[in-house]
């Protein structure tokens, strides 16, 4: 199901806020893309925005990457 442009913008802004809250609580988390590559905060925000415009929601999964605490981004379609 495709979302309106306003709904897409609200989706990525809300996801950015969620990411900010998670990182504020633990700023030592590494960010990991769905393909398990490292990413910067700017890359994560851009990826979230790109997927929101495809009507996909982000899910943040705490994990370990190279032995360090990490936050992996995964995406799924909104129904």
Long-range contacts (C-beta under 8 A, 24 or more apart in sequence): 1-55, 1-77, 1-78, 1-79, 2-55, 3-55, 3-78, 8-52, 8-53, 8-55, 9-52, 11-52, 11-55, 11-57, 11-78, 12-48, 12-49, 12-52, 12-53, 15-48, 15-52, 15-57, 15-58, 16-45, 16-48, 16-49, 18-58, 18-60, 19-44, 19-45, 19-48, 19-58, 19-60, 19-71, 22-60, 22-71, 23-71, 26-69, 28-68, 28-69, 29-62, 29-69, 29-70, 29-71, 30-65, 30-66, 30-68, 30-69, 30-70, 30-71, 31-70, 31-71, 31-73, 32-63, 32-65, 32-70, 32-71, 32-72, 32-73, 33-72, 33-73, 34-72, 34-73, 34-74, 34-75, 36-65, 36-72, 38-65, 39-73, 44-73, 47-73, 48-73, 51-75
